[in-house]
Amino acid sequence: MNAALPEPSAEEAAHSAQLAEVIRHEIATTGPISFARFMERCLYTPGLGYYSAGRLKFGKAGDFITAPELGPLFARCVAGATAPALRACGDDAVWFELGGGSGAFARDCLLELQTRNALPRRYWLLEPSADLRERQRERLRSSLPAEVFARCVWLDRPPQHPWSGVLFANEVLDALPITRFTVRDGEVFEEHVETTANGAFARTDRPADPLVAGAVRHLQRHLGREFEAGYRSEVLPQLPWWLEAIAGEQTRGAALFVDYGYVRREFYLPERRDGTLLCHYRHRAHADPFILPGLQDITASVDFTALAEAGIGAGFELAAYMFQSEFLMASGLDAAFTAAYEATTDEAARYALAQQVKRLTLPGEMGERFQAMLFARDLGVEEVFASLLPADRSTRL
């Protein structure tokens, strides 16, 4: 294992070895598997994958900290920005959160929506992890008024019937299983995973199928250049179908995605020759996805140009795109901070609030590494999202 990483406990090591053996068996049965399949198995294998097992992932005791874990300001701003969309959708409006993490965002968002008299009829959480689902349920039951908690519903799959309201995904896209590709002699190859003689996982490249090759050719046409020999990166050819599956039944409302990433021309810079793949284990970031299966997060940055293409292709209007710092400031971060600061006289709490703002907004922290993209369907964008439009950077796409 990477010497810079903490050693897992004996129980964690056994868990990881069990998942590794499941993946090795699949490779032995079918031959090398695509990296996307390998990532899917590492993250989502029932009972064993990183997001499907019970290990703590979020916060100081986990592997990384998301914006909602820093404190309530992020959720309050998101609630403030989207409350007009909920009101525009009427009494039957719902809030649909993908993932949900520890439940911190849902708690703070619902409390803020309650103060704004904009509570949705239902708050849906789509959570693949049974353990996380129970943690969310207990957290929300204990921290929300009973009549607000009663609006929370956990889903096993995206809604299969028409609905209206707000779709929200924070750090979800970066965890979708990505396709890794490389180019040699003008031909596109897809990265696969095989096992070595000693059972370790290793990379091998195979000629790309038409879907992957077509996705890479689309990138090259849009960028106006060929990828140089040996260039390796990621692409999400399934993104349009994924978005259609998640939001295809949304007849009216907004969809907000917040994640780390780049516009396409920055994502595929010539100097970024090995893509954006990153792993997180106990707050250490590294680039080896083949160790600690089931114990570490595996992610890749988001191509926000691809997200815009997928959203428009699914029938949404692109309402706004901007850095997270700009989104939060346009959504009332100053007022939320001031209200929270004045509501306490505890100097430690005030200091924590200031640190929260810094983490959320400074360029070297989350402020510009994270970006927000807002879509609308059957809404008057200029009226509903008037406060956000001055900060729109869609021309960068």
FIDO-510146 format. One record per residue: residue in three letters; z, y, x of N, C-alpha, C in turn. Coordinates in steps of 0.001 Angstrom, whole numbers, plus 524288, in hexadecimal, padded with zeros to 5 digits. Layout:
<tortis>
AlaZYXZYXZYX;...
</tortis>
This chain:
<tortis>
Met800007FB598034880000800008000080000804DC8036D;Asn7FE15809298015D7FE3280E288041E803CC80F71805B5;Ala804938103180AE4809DA810F980CE380C5A815FB80AD8;Ala80931819B48091080B5081EA48072680D7081E378019C;Leu80C7D819E17FEF580E2C819377F98F81354816497F94F;Pro816AC817847F57981B928149E7F4DB81A8480EEA7F389;Glu81DEB80B8B7F54981D67806017F40B81F058050A7EE60;Pro81BF3802077EB7C81D9C800A87E62A822297FCD37E65A;Ser825137FCAB7E21D8294C7F8DB7E1C2827037F35C7E152;Ala82A557EF757E1E5828857EA0F7E175826397E90C7DC0D;Glu828B27EB377D80C826B97EA817D2B3821627ED207D208;Glu820D67F1EA7D42281BD47F4A17D3C9817987F1BF7D6CF;Ala818F77EFC97DB71815287ECEB7DEA0813517E8077DBC2;Ala816E77E55D7D920815667E0A57D632811DB7E2107D1A5;His813167E65E7CF0B80FC57E83C7CABA80A437E9637CCB0;Ser809E97EC2C7D110804D57ED8C7D340801D27E8AE7D4E8;Ala8048E7E4FA7D748801FF7E0217D8FA7FFD57DD197D44E;Gln802947DD497CFF1800BC7DA8E7CB407FBA57DCF17C943;Leu7FB6E7E2257C9107F69D7E4AA7C75A7F2397E3BC7CB49;Ala7F3657E3FE7D0527EF657E3037D44C7ED097DD987D3A1;Glu7F04F7D9CF7D2527EE527D4807D1A17EACB7D41F7CCD4;Val7EC167D6FF7C8AD7E8B97D7237C40B7E3587D9517C575;Ile7E34F7DD6F7C88E7DE507DFD47CA197DB517DC367CDC3;Arg7DE0E7D9BF7D1797DB707D6117D5027D8EC7D1957D1FA;His7DBA97CFBE7CE017D97C7CB747CADE7D4837CD2A7C822;Glu7D46B7D1EC7C60F7CFA97D3DC7C3877CB2B7D4337C76A;Ile7CC457D6207CC207C82F7D68F7D0197C63C7D12A7D1AB;Ala7C9E57CD687D2377C8557C8167D39E7C4F77C59C7CF66;Thr7C5D97C7267CA867C2FF7C4E17C61F7BDAC7C7717C554;Thr7BD757CC9C7C5E07B8AE7CF7A7C47B7B5C27D1B57C921;Gly7B83B7D1C37CDB67B5F47D4887D2257B8297DA087D26F;Pro7B6807DD207D6407B88A7E2767D6D87B8437E57B7D1B6;Ile7BC5E7E87D7D0A17BC9D7EB977CBD87BBB97F1557CD37;Ser7B9BC7F4467C97C7B8D97F9D37CA6B7BE0A7FC867CB84;Phe7BDD6800E47CE5A7C2AE803C77CF4A7C507805957CA1F;Ala7C1B7807047C6547C3B6808A67C13D7C6EF8044E7BEBD;Arg7C5167FF797BF2B7C7FB7FB0D7BD047CD147FA447C00C;Phe7CCDE7FABB7C52A7D18E7FA2D7C85B7D5A27FE4B7C6D3;Met7D3E5803237C6377D7778075E7C4B77D9BB8065D7BF4A;Glu7D67B8048D7BBC47D8568034D7B67D7DC977FF267B6A9;Arg7DBBE7FB197B9D37DF967F6EA7BA387E4AF7F8E37BCA3;Cys7E4397FC267C0B17E8E37FE2E7C3487EC1C801AC7BFAE;Leu7E9838048F7BC547EC468085D7B90E7EDBE8064D7B3AE;Tyr7EA81802D77B1757EB22801AD7ABE97EB9E7FBE57AA7F;Thr7EBF97F8547AE447ECD17F2D77ACEA7F1E37F25C7A9C3;Pro7F1B07F00D7A5127F6677EFD47A1C17FB127ED797A4A2;Gly7FF6A7F0617A4878043F7EE827A6D88049B7EF007ACB9;Leu800357EFEF7AF558002F7F0077B5087FDEA7F5077B751;Gly7FA357F7847B49A7F7AC7FC257B6A17FB5F800C47B708;Tyr7F9E38047C7BA3D7FD3A808FE7BB517FEDD80BCC7B654;Tyr7FB3C80C9E7B2BC7FC8080F5F7ADE47FE2780BB77A980;Ser7FE18806A97AA6F7FF6F802EF7A64E804BC800727A724;Ala806D3800BE7ABEF80BEB7FE727AD0D8102D802947AC6D;Gly81504801107AD678196B8046F7AC1481B6F807E77B062;Arg8191C807D27B4F281B2D80ADF7B95281AD9810B97B82C;Leu81EF9813A07B9C981F1B819487B90481ADC81BDF7BC47;Lys817BA81F4A7B9D28133C8219D7BC758139D8277B7BD06;Phe8164382A067B9628163082FB67B92581B54831F47BB17;Gly81B1B836B17BD2781FCE839667BEBE8217C8381C7C449;Lys8261383A1D7C5CF827DC839947CB35828B6833E97CCBE;Ala82A30830957C91382B3182B197CA4F82641827C47CA0B;Gly821EA82A107C88681D0E8271C7C80981963828057CC9E;Asp8145B8287C7CB6C81063828FD7CF7F80DE782E617CFB5;Phe80E3C831527CB8380BF38368C7CB5980E7F839997C6EB;Ile80DBD83EB97C6F580FE5842177C2E280B66844D87C027;Thr80B208445D7BB00807228470F7B7F88094D84C3B7B602;Ala805D884F9B7B42A8077D854C57B25D80BCD8548B7AE39;Pro80B81851177AA4680FB1850FA7A65C814F784F6C7A898;Glu8150484C837AD09819F284AD37AF5481CC284F477B21F;Leu819F58537D7B36481C5B857E47B61B8200885AEE7B28E;Gly81EFE85AD37AD808220885DDA7A9BF81EB785F097A4F9;Pro820D0862047A14481E38862B879C39819ED866D879C17;Leu8194F86A067A032815AD86E6E79FE08100D86CB279EFD;Phe80E5F8688E7A19480905866A67A0FC807EB8653D79B4A;Ala80B4C8621E798FA80A7B860727938F80AAC8650C78FCA;Arg80E25868BD790D280E7C86D4778D5A8096B8706678D6E;Cys80710870ED792068021D873CC792607FDB7870E278FA7;Val7FD7486BC07906F7F967868A578DD47FA0B86907787E6;Ala7FEE0868AC786107FFDB869197806D7FE3786E6E77E6B;Gly7FF7087280781617FDFB877BA77FB07F81F8788877F75;Ala7F5578764C7833E7EFA7876F3783657ECEA8740877F07;Thr7EF1E86FA777D687EC6D86C507799E7EE9286CC977413;Ala7F2F586F6D7735D7F51F8701376E177F1238726976A48;Pro7EDFC8765B76BDC7EA128785B7682E7E6298743C76665;Ala7E4D28708F769DA7E13186C65768557E3B1868C676451;Leu7E8BA867987650B7EB7186459761327EB948670F75BE1;Arg7ECD186C0A75BE97ECF586EE4756EA7E79786EFF7545C;Ala7E38986FAC7578A7DE4086FE17555B7DCB386AB9752E2;Cys7DF0B86670754AD7DDBB86142752957E0C685FED74DA4;Gly7E48A8631F74C2F7E72E86260747387EBDA85EC47476F;Asp7EDD185D70742DA7F2A785A747425E7F23C854E674473;Asp7ED80852C3744B07ECE284D60746827EBDF84D0574C5A;Ala7EC528514B74F2E7EB3885140754CA7EEF984DA1757AF;Val7ECF084AF575BAB7F01D8478B75EF17EF888493F7649E;Trp7F34B847BD767B47F3078485D76D677F269842EE76FB4;Phe7EEA584232773117ED7C83D117754F7EDFB83D7A77B37;Glu7F23583B5077D5D7F31183B74783017F1A48363C78570;Leu7EE6983661789667ED11831AA78C537F129830C079084;Gly7F32382C12790D77F70B82AD3794C77FC6D82C59792E0;Gly7FE658309E794A48037E83279792D7807A48325479705;Gly806AC82F7B79B4F80A5B82F7279FA780FDA82E1879DFE;Ser813878314F79F85819068305579E4B81A858322D798D5;Gly816F4834E8796358182D8373879121819F583CDC7918B;Ala81A5B83EE27965981C31844457970C818818482C79487;Phe81364847557952880FBA84B0F792E28102A84B1078CF2;Ala810308467E78A838107584633784CC8154D848F2782BA;Arg819B48480B7855581E9684A96783A681E1085084783C1;Asp81C78852A07883981C438584D788CC817F885ABE78584;Cys8139B857FB784F680F53859FA781C0810E585A4177C05;Leu8134A8561E77A12814D68560E7748D818F685A3677364;Leu81CA685AE5776E8820A285EEA7760C81E338645B775F1;Glu81A5F865437795F817C686A58779648147386B1577487;Leu811A786708772E580E7C8677176E22811F18686D7695F;Gln816A58662C7697781A3A8671D7652181BC486CDB764E5;Thr81CDA86F417695D81E54874CA76957819CB87842767B1;Arg814FF876627686B8105B87965766F480E708781876170;Asn81172874D975EB880FF28733C7597080A81870CF75963;Ala8097F86D7275D488045E86AFB75DBF804D68651D75EB3;Leu808EB862B575CAD8098F85D1775D7C8051285A0D75B0A;Pro802F18563375DDD7FEE2852F075B8C8014584F1B7579D;Arg7FDF484D27754327FFDB8493F7506E801B88445C75347;Arg7FED9842CF7575B8003E83E5B75A9A7FF6183FBC76054;Tyr8029E83D6C763BA801DF83DDF7695A800C68386176B53;Trp7FBDD8375B76CA77FA408323076E717FACC831D27745D;Leu7FCB782D54776357FCD082C2D77BC17FA0A826FD77CA6;Leu7F6058271477FD37F342822517814F7F53F820BA786AD;Glu7F85A81CA9786EA7FAFB81B1978BB77FA1C8154378CCD;Pro7F76A813DF7911C7F65A80E5E7923C7FB1580B527941F;Ser7FF0C80E00796338039780B4C79854807CD80A9E7942F;Ala8093C805BA7930B80D52804B278F3281287806F379103;Asp81394806A57961981875808BB7982D818A280EB079798;Leu814688115579912814458170079887814A88189B792D3;Arg8123D8159978F7981270816CE789E78181A816E6787FA;Glu81B2281311789A482092812E4787F6823BD8175278A5E;Arg82295818A778F458255081D0E791BA8240D8222778EE2;Gln81F23822CE78D7B81D988277378A8A8206C8279C78551;Arg8207C82332782B7822E5822FD77D87828B18248177DCD;Glu82B79822557819F831078237E7821F831EF8293578396;Arg82EB182B427870F82F59830B0788A782E798345F78412;Leu82A49833687811C8290D836E677CC582CF38364A7784F;Arg82EC08318D777648329F830B67733E837B2833A377471;Ser8392B833B27796E83E248360877ADC83DE283BF277B9D;Ser8392F83E1677C3B838D0843A877D9383622846FE77970;Leu8340A844957755C831668478C77147834798474F76C33;Pro8342B84B61769048365784AF6763B6833D78465A760E0;Ala836D5843CB75D8B834F483F0775AFE82FDA83FEE7580E;Glu82F5B844737557F82AA58456675271825E484657755EE;Val826CC8480875AC782276848B075E72821128436C760E5;Phe8250B8406C7627B8240283B40764AE82105837D8760D3;Ala821F48387C75BC581F6183544757CC8197683603757DA;Arg8179883A3875A35811EE83B2175A8280F5A8381E75EED;Cys81268835DC7627D810478332A7671280E8E82DA67659F;Val809BE82C5B7672B807848273476613804DF8253B76B0B;Trp806198205E76C87803A581E0E771297FEFB81AB976F83;Leu7FA9E81B8F7722A7F5BF818DF770DB7F485814A4774E2;Asp7F20481086773107F02C80C61776947EA9480D5077863;Arg7E7CB81085775857E25A811AB776E07E0EF816EC7747D;Pro7DC9C819487762B7DB0481E4A773E17DA3C81DCF76DFF;Pro7DB0F821FA76B207DA77821C97656B7D4ED8202B763E4;Gln7D49981CE675FF17CF9581AEA75E0D7CDEE81D86758FC;His7D069821DA757B57CF36824AC752E87CEEF82A797541C;Pro7CC4B82D99750E77CBCF83339751F67D11F835F07522A;Trp7D1A783996755C47D66F83C9E756437D51D841FB7586C;Ser7D8BA84599757CE7D80C84AD9759FD7DD1984C8D75C95;Gly7DC9284FE3760867E126851B2763537DFFB8528D76911;Val7E3B98513876C747E3468522D7720D7E3BC84D0B77506;Leu7E00B84C257788D7E041847D077C477E20784A0B7817D;Phe7E5E08478E783FA7E7EA84998788E67E8738453978CDE;Ala7E69384642791AF7E6F68426C795E67E8548453B79AF5;Asn7ECF48443A79CED7EEA68466E7A1F07EEDA8420D7A5FB;Glu7EBE3842947AA207EB9683EA57AE467EA69839357AC0F;Val7E665838F87A8E87E485834037A6C67DF4F8328C7A93F;Leu7DBC9836457A9A57D688835277ABA77D6A8833207B13E;Asp7DA578350D7B45F7DA89833567B9D17DC0D82D9E7BA5C;Ala7DE2582B4E7B6307DFC3825D67B6577DBD5822307B3B8;Leu7D7578243A7B2027D347820C97AFF67D0E081DC27B47E;Pro7CFE0818B47B3D67CD84815A17B8137C842817E17B9B5;Ile7C7D8819577BE9D7C33381C127C0797BF86818547C365;Thr7BA96819C57C3567B6A4816F17C6587B6098199A7CB9C;Arg7B68E816877CFBA7B5A08188A7D4FF7B014817177D696;Phe7AD4D81AD17D8E07A7E2819CC7DA697A6EA81BBF7DFEF;Thr7A2D4819CD7E24D7A0FB81BC57E74A79B0B81B887E749;Val798B181E417EAE0792F881E7C7EB377914E81CE27F0B6;Arg78D8B819457F10378B548179D7F602785728170A7F571;Asp782938195B7F91077CDC819097F8F977A9C81AAF7F3AB;Gly77D2381E8C7F14B77B448208F7EC5177CB881D3C7E7A7;Glu77F5F818D57E87A780E0815557E437786A8816017E2ED;Val787F6815487DDF178D52815DD7DC2979000810847DC25;Phe794A58105F7DE71797CE80B9F7DE7379CFC80CC67DBC8;Glu79F08808D27D9127A4228095D7D68A7A8358066B7D9AB;Glu7ACA3808ED7DA767B0E2806747DD5C7B36E802287DA1F;His7B41E7FDB67DC947B6D57F9407DA347BB7E7F7C67DD98;Val7BEAB7F4377DB927C3447F2647DE667C2EE7EC7C7DEF4;Glu7C3B07EA9E7E3C37C3CD7E50E7E4E17C8E77E3C67E7AB;Thr7C9C37DECF7E8D37CE5A7DD467EBD07CCA97DB2E7F11A;Thr7CFE17DC327F5027CED77DA467FA437D1257D4CE7FAD7;Ala7D06E7D2867FF727D2527CD378006A7D83D7CCD87FFCE;Asn7DB067D111800F57E0C27D0E88006A7E2A87D2DB7FB1F;Gly7DF017D3BE7F7717E0767D53B7F21C7E0F07DB0A7F124;Ala7DFEF7DE427F5217E0367E3E67F4607DB757E5CA7F154;Phe7DC137EA277EEAA7D7B57EC877EBE17D48F7EFF37EF9F;Ala7CF5E7EFD57EEF37CBF37F2D37F2737C7407F4C77EF68;Arg7C4E77F8E27F1667C0677FB627EEEE7BB5C7F8A27F076;Thr7B7E37F82A7EC987B2957F6597EDA37AEEA7F9267E9E2;Asp7AA467FA617EB9C7A68D7FD527E8657A2357F9C97E668;Arg7A0B77FA9F7E18479C7F7F79C7DF1B798B77FB677DC7C;Pro793BA7F9E97DC0378FF77FD697D969791F17FEED7D3FD;Ala7919E803EF7D2CA7939D805E57CDCC79035804287C949;Asp792A9803617C4B778F9B802237C00B78D1A8072B7BE02;Pro7899E806C57BA2C786D980B727B85378A6980FC57B64E;Leu78EDB80E6D7B3D979266812707B1CB794B0815AC7B645;Val796AE813107BA3A79910815D47BE9C794F1818C17C1B5;Ala79097816347C2D078C6F818D47C5C178A7D81DA87C2D8;Gly789EA81D337BDAC78828821AB7BA9178C08826187BAAE;Ala79121824D17BAA17952A828DE7BAD67950082BC37C00B;Val79422828E87C449793DF82B627C96F78EF182EB47C9E8;Arg78A9282CCE7C7E1785BE82FE77C7FF78667834F27C4D8;His78948834A17C07D78A53839577BD6278D6283D4D7C096;Leu7913D83B727C37D7943983EF87C6DD790A9841A97CAC9;Gln78D4583EAC7CD39789D2840DB7D13578617844E27CEEF;Arg7841E843CD7CA457809F847A17C7CB7839284CAC7C69D;His7885884C247C4A578B64850C37C34D78CE4853E07C829;Leu78E1C851237CC6A78FAD853BA7D13C78B0A855E07D448;Gly78668853CC7D334781C4855897D5FB78177853937DB8C;Arg7840284F0D7DC8D783C084CCA7E1CF784BE846F17E180;Glu782D2844227E554783E683E8E7E5D67890F83DD97E8BD;Phe78BEB839D37E75179093838847EA5E78EE18362F7EF94;Glu79148837F87F3C978FD68360B7F8ED791A1830647F9AC;Ala78F3282DA57FD4279062828247FE377962E8277D7FF72;Gly798A7823C47FCEC79E24822A77FDCD7A1E2825D67FA83;Tyr79FD1829A57F79E7A32D82CD77F43E7A5948294B7F017;Arg7AAB2829D97EF3D7AD738268B7EB7A7B0C1829F87E7E9;Ser7B089828E77E2D47B39082C117DF337B460829127DA1D;Glu7B5E182BEC7D6167B712829837D1087B3D282BFC7CCAF;Val7B325828FD7C8947B08182ADD7C3EB7B2C3827E97BF45;Leu7B28882A537BAB27B488827D67B5E97B00F827487B1FB;Pro7AC9E823797B2B77A82D823077AF207A9CB821DB7A987;Gln7AE8481FB47A8D97B05181E557A3977B2FA822D17A0CD;Leu7B376827637A3437B66082BB37A0EC7B46182D3A79B7C;Pro7AF3582DBC79A957AD7182F26795487AF2382B387912A;Trp7AEFE82631792707B0858223178EA37B6618223578DD3;Trp7B9578231F7920C7BF02823737918B7C08C827F378DF2;Leu7BE2F82C7F78ECD7BF808310F78B9B7BDF983031785EC;Glu7B99282DB3785157B7E682C8777FB57BBC5828D577D17;Ala7BDC4824F87800C7C18D8214977DD77C6B38240277C87;Ile7C841827CF77FBB7CD3882A7B77EEB7CCD982E8C77A93;Ala7C89D8318B77A947C84E83626777227C3D2835F377344;Gly7C12F83189772E37BCA68313676F717BDE383223769BC;Glu7C2BE83105768277C43E831B1762A87C6C7836FF7619D;Gln7C74A83A3A765AA7C99483F64764ED7C585842FB7626D;Thr7C66A8446F75D9B7C2888477B75AB27C32984D5C75B7A;Arg7C7DF84F0375CD97C8D28549F75D927CD748555176134;Gly7CD588597C7644F7D1DB85A9D767927D06285BAB76D30;Ala7D41885A8F770AF7D37485BC0776367D4D98570377977;Ala7D2B6856D477E2C7D405852C0781F47D504855747872B;Leu7D9A9854A57895D7DB348573E78E307DC55853247925F;Phe7D9AF853AF796D47DA738502979B3D7DC648535979FE2;Val7E0A7851A07A2417E2C08541E7A6F17E33384FF47AB2A;Asp7E109851147AFBA7E10584D267B3E17DF9E84FC97B901;Tyr7E00C84CCE7BD437DE4C84EF57C23F7D8A984D437C333;Gly7D5A1850CB7C5887D02B84F8D7C6667CD11854457C817;Tyr7C7F2853CE7C7877C455857C77C9747BFAF858447C5C1;Val7BCE985C9A7C6317B7B585CBC7C3E77B437859607C769;Arg7AFC9857BE7C56B7ACA1853C07C8177AB07855507CDA3;Arg7A95A85A197CE567A77185B9A7D3877ABD485B857D793;Glu7B0C585C017D5DF7B52B85BA47D9707B701856027DA10;Phe7B692852FF7D5EF7B81284D7C7D6207B4CC84A9B7DA2A;Tyr7AFB784BA27DA317AC22848B47DD967AA4E84BF37E247;Leu7ADDE84EEF7E4867AC8F851C67E9467AAF784DF37ED93;Pro7A73184F597F0DF7A58B84BC37F50E7AA0D849F97F87F;Glu7ADD684D6C7F9857B22484BF77FCFA7B613848517FA5F;Arg7B5E1847CC7F5287B96E844317F2787B6C883ED57F254;Arg7B65D83C5C7F6E37B30F837BC7F7927B595832AC7F5AF;Asp7BA94832CD7F45F7BD0F82E027F27B7BF9282ED47ED29;Gly7BD8E832A07EA4C7BF4E8336D7E4F27C4B4835CC7E48B;Thr7C73B834D37E0237CC468374A7DEED7D080833557DDA9;Leu7CF7B82E587DEA57D33082A397DD4E7D87E82B367DFE1;Leu7DCB882A8D7DCCD7E1EE82B8F7DECB7E5C9827DF7DC1F;Cys7E9AE8262F7DF117EDC5822CD7DCF47F3088257E7DD9C;His7F6A0824727DA037FBD9826C17DA367FFF5822747D9D4;Tyr80394822947DD86807EA81EDD7DD7C80CCA821BB7DF5B;Arg8108B822417DBE381580824E17DD118149E82A2C7DFBC;His8115382D427DD508103A8329C7DF0380D85832E17E44F;Arg80B4882E817E613807E182E937EAA58025182DC47E8C8;Ala7FEC1830FA7EAB27F93C8306F7E9667F66D82DE97EDFE;His7F2F782A457ECDC7EFE3827BE7F0EC7EAC8825E47EE75;Ala7E7668236A7F18F7E222822347EFA67E0D681C657EFD3;Asp7E4B6818FE7EFC27E3AC813527EFF17E4E2810DC7EAA6;Pro7E0E980FE07E77A7E1E280DA87E2487E2FF807CF7E25D;Phe7E272805467E6E37E2C27FF977E7197E83B7FD887E838;Ile7EBF3801037E9147F1557FF4A7E9E97F48A800587E502;Leu7F8DE7FDA37E4887FCAA7FE857E0517FA447FE6E7DAD7;Pro7F6D97FABC7D9927F4A47FAB77D4437F8F27FA677D029;Gly7F87E7FDCA7CC4A7FC567FDF67C816800F0801857C928;Leu801A9803237CE1680610806817CF778047780C1A7D085;Gln7FF8880D0C7D1A47FDC68124E7D2E97F9A5814287CF08;Asp7F992819447CE4E7F58881BA77CB107F08281C1E7CE40;Ile7EC1F81B647CBB87E70081C147CE2A7E414820177CAE6;Thr7E2498243E7CD457DFD0828747CA557DAFD82A7E7CD2B;Ala7D7F482D877CA5B7D39E8307B7CCB17D347835A57C9D2;Ser7D18D839AB7CC847D10383ECA7CA147CCEF83EA87C5B9;Val7CD3D842807C2517C9C6842CE7BDCC7C51B846517BF08;Asp7C074844897BDBA7BBC3847CD7BDDC7BB9384AB57B8A7;Phe7BD4584FA77B8A27BD938528D7B3BA7B831853D97B181;Thr7B444853E67B4CF7AEF78548A7B2BF7AD7E84FCF7AF7E;Ala7AEE884B237B1597ADDC8465C7AE5E7B0E1846557A945;Leu7B5B68484A7A95B7B8C58488E7A4897B63884C427A0A7;Ala7B44B850B77A2887B19C8546079F0A7ACCA851CC79CA6;Glu7A9CD84EFF79FD67A52684C5179DD77A6A184855799AD;Ala7AACD8456079AAB7AC6D84158796F07AE59843C7791DC;Gly7B162847FC792417B36084A8378D937AF0E84CC778A34;Ile7AB5B84F7078CB17A6F9851A8789BE7A3B084D4B78764;Gly7A2F98490F78A687A0028449F788667A29684202783C2;Ala7A7CF842777836F7AAB38401E77F0E7AB05843CB77A5D;Gly7A8838485177AB97A85584BD9776467AC548502B7764B;Phe7AF23850DB77AA37B2DF8552277B0D7B03085A0677D1F;Glu7B29B85E6877C277B1238634C77EA47B4D68643478333;Leu7B2BF8657C787C07B612866C778C2D7B85586C3978B41;Ala7BD7186C6E78A507BFF087165788FB7C1978746D78DD1;Ala7C3D3871BA791AB7C5B38747C796547C6DF8709179AA5;Tyr7C65E8727379F757C7AF86F697A41E7CA098732C7A812;Met7CE5C871B47AA8A7D0F3875507AE2B7D4E7872537B16F;Phe7D6E6874DD7B5887DB25872A87B8957E002872427B52E;Gln7E36986E827B6717E83A86DE77B36B7EB6F872EB7B364;Ser7EBC3875917B7D97EECC87A697B8127ECB887E647B42D;Glu7E78A87EDD7B3D27E52F882987B03B7E61E881037AA94;Phe7E5C787BEB7A98F7E6C587A067A4457EC5C87B3B7A297;Leu7F01787A307A60C7F58C87B127A4A87F6BF880D87A3EE;Met7F49A8841C7A7527F58C889B97A6C57F32E88BCD7A1B6;Ala7EE7B889F47A0687EBEF88B9D79B927EEA388962796C1;Ser7F1D0885547978D7F47C882BE793357FA2688472792A1;Gly7FB9B888A879556800C788ADD79482804F9889267984D;Leu8038B8879579D188077C885D27A0D880B7988A147A214;Asp809B088EEB7A2A480D508933B7A3C98118A893A979F96;Ala80FE18938179AC38139B894107966F8173E88F557961D;Ala8151888AA1796F98184D885E5796C281C5E885EC79B1A;Phe81ABF8879C79FC981E6C887DE7A427822AB88BE67A30B;Thr8211D890837A13F824E9894A87A039828E8892FA79C1D;Ala827048907A797ED82A9988EBF793CB82E7088AB0795D5;Ala82C7C886F8798EC82FE9882E879B0E833BD8853A79F00;Tyr831EB888E67A2208353C88B627A622839AA88E777A399;Glu8385F8915479F8883C548949279CEB8400B8915D79990;Ala83E6788C8E79840841B188945794E884619886A0797F4;Thr846078871A79D2B84A29884C07A04B84C24888AF7A44D;Thr8511C8883B7A5938535C88B847A9BC854818882F7AE90;Asp8534B883247AE408544A87FA37B29E850398808A7B6E3;Glu85206882097BB8784E648836C7BFB484B3C87EBB7C18F;Ala84D8687A1F7C18684AA38756C7C31B84634874577BF4B;Ala84740874FC7BA3F84338874237B65183EEC8783A7B6CF;Arg8406987D0E7B7F283C77881257B8A383910880147BD71;Tyr83B8A87E3E7C1928389187CE57C647834C0878737C51E;Ala83688874847C223833298701B7C0C682E7C871F07BD8F;Leu82F59875AB7BA0F82B06877D07B6FF8270387A737BA7E;Ala828DD87D7A7BE4F8254A880157C1EA8223787C257C51F;Gln824D5877F97C6D082227873EC7C9D181E1D871147C679;Gln81F6C870687C17F81BD086DEF7BDD8816C3871167BD66;Val81749876317BCED812B28798C7BC8D80F718793A7C189;Lys812058792F7C60980F2C878D17CAF780C14873BE7CB4B;Arg80E9086F697C9FD80BD586A617CA418072186A427C695;Leu807AB86CA97C2118038A86C807BE297FEFB8701C7BF76;Thr800008744C7C2647FC09878667C2CD7FA11879977C845;Leu7FD008787A7CC567FB30879E87D18C7F657876BA7D30E;Pro7F28A879177D5A77EDB98764A7D7187EEB1871707DA5B;Gly7F2878719C7DDE07F3A386D167E1207F6C8868E57DE6E;Glu7F8AE869FA7D9CB7FB818661B7D6A67F7D2864187D25F;Met7F93C864D57CD627F5F6862F77C9197F23C867237C706;Gly7F30586BFB7C89E7F0518704D7C6157EA7486FF07C60C;Glu7E80386E7C7CA7B7E25986E1A7CAAC7E0718688F7CB94;Arg7E3CA865347CD987E23585FB07CE117E18785D437C8AB;Phe7E4B285F057C4FA7E44385D2A7BF927E1188611A7BC6D;Gln7DE0485EFF7B8DE7DAAA862487B5A97DAF4860897AFFB;Ala7D9998640F7AC877D9E3863067A6E87D47D863B57A47A;Met7D3148600C7A1267CE258607479E477CF4585FB47987D;Leu7CD7886376795667CE908639178FCC7C97A8631778CC7;Phe7C95A85F627892E7C4EA85EAC785AB7C69285FFB7800E;Ala7C2BA8613D77CE37C3C68624E7775B7BF9B85FB67740B;Arg7C12685E6276F5A7BD7485C3376B907BE9385EA476643;Asp7BA8E861427640C7BAF6863B275EE47BF72867A175EA0;Leu7C01186AA7762DD7C3EF86EDC762F67C149873EE7649A;Gly7C35287845762E57C17A87D4C764C57C3FF87E7876A00;Val7C15A87D0B76E397C3A287D56773707C57F882D5774B0;Glu7C246886C5773887C3AF88C22774FC7C87D88E0E7721C;Glu7C97C88BCB76D9C7CE1988D6A76AA47D2D488A2076C23;Val7D2298850276C697D6928817376D4B7D896881C2772E7;Phe7D5098826E776A37D6948826477C277D5898879D77ECD;Ala7D63C88BD677BE57D4FA8910A77DF07D7F889248782F0;Ser7DCDA8907F783627DFFF891D8787FD7DE2888F1478CEE;Leu7DB6788AB178C497D9AC887A5790CD7D45E88953792DE;Leu7D12088B5C78F8F7CBAA88C47791047CAF5890077959E;Pro7CE348941B796427CD748977E79AD07CE02894B17A00A;Ala7D0C9890487A0297D19988D6D7A5037CD98889117A5DF;Asp7C9E8888827A24E7C626884357A2897C2D2884607A777;Arg7C25187FE37AA167BF2887F617AEBB7BABB87B637AE09;Ser7B8DD87AC27A94C7B4E2876D67A83C7AFEC877977AB78;Thr7AEF287C577AD2D7AA3A87D3F7B0447AA7A87A7B7B58E;Arg7AF1E878E87B7307AF94876067BC217AD8E8707C7BBBB;Leu7AD3086E7E7B6F97ABB6869087B63B7A611867FE7B7CA;
</tortis>
